[in-house]
């Protein structure tokens, strides 16, 4: 009897719970809201050009680019449960708020410069390869593929596996030719690193951009129907697109066929003619690639591309690492040595400034009351910035641990660069909170927005430590861009923070001895 009552009670409770669930209000979550509402984490009514919230607050309102609708069917509960046993490494983990399909829209980098015109003789017919195409393919095989990574097995992927995949996919071949082409142009534009191809005719940038655009068209279609059957192709395409975006940061500021514009010379010249916001297209592409990896992790981790994904010395490997043997730091390049000398102090100074700002703002909020106040936009922003500083400190600590490793008999730049690659130091874009990224795109020009840019510039500095052709010289200009923005704020304290990054990037990245 008691058991029946217990069962009856449990049944009544379950029925009551089901009734409550039936009356639960459901809604469809949208990610198309404006940036200010995303930053404040409030519901946006998505009215354009100015949403209701921004209108009532009298704030500027801006929206992200329109999103493409994925044709991928929703995943079942069984699929989700099954995936729990296949966890991503920390360096690939992210919030998945930046699906790749939303990041590969035609951007300014995908259009040829006005001064560059497509040769009239270049009539590309489907199925035909012109001499320019053969030249691009040859350059990719002889130079680009061999310089994408220092790791032998990953190099094999770029030299053999990716061309094999491209031979089976028209859009991948376009993207491969575009990457080889932008490498050719970048090499020609760098007066200090011109090699054997300098005497050959460089392929017109317009032709290279045409390949890139046509590749993006097919890539977008493949992403929209991503599945285990095309995961390798989509991941390959995403790597080709991201590498192209990295390289184009250096090319975008001048016409590479006629040389630097007046007043600009060399990689370290100031590319800033006007105070413009940081270019974040490459960052969202990078985060989008991670969303592809996360969605198809089970397939990709056992695919022909697995060596690209499986890094031996990432995650927590470098945490609290130390060595009693003499370190190789004295054998580092001048740039890495300068970084090691000031990294901890730089992070500590930014932390102190952020803490001081938080204290000042809390002091201005009035006297404490017995009732806790609800979180404000500023609270969310401060939390995001504190989290971002912790990420910066973690990445810097990882680099310092690498530089502090025990020295081999004859340490080389290549040895250190290989360890930097294995430590996944370029994975930081995937770790940044979305609220921090939103603060970089605000139209406000004040101390807080300036501090966001300062923190971001210190992340940029990480990329200047990597000596690969597509990274070399690309982010020095971005740091100068941030410095120009900081100077325009007339905040001397913030300008002081930019001195160390500029000093580091001005030093040679390779050993001279």
Order of alpha helices (4+ residues) and beta strands (2+ residues): alpha-alpha-alpha-alpha-alpha-alpha-alpha-alpha-alpha-alpha-alpha-alpha-alpha-alpha-alpha-alpha-alpha-alpha-alpha-alpha
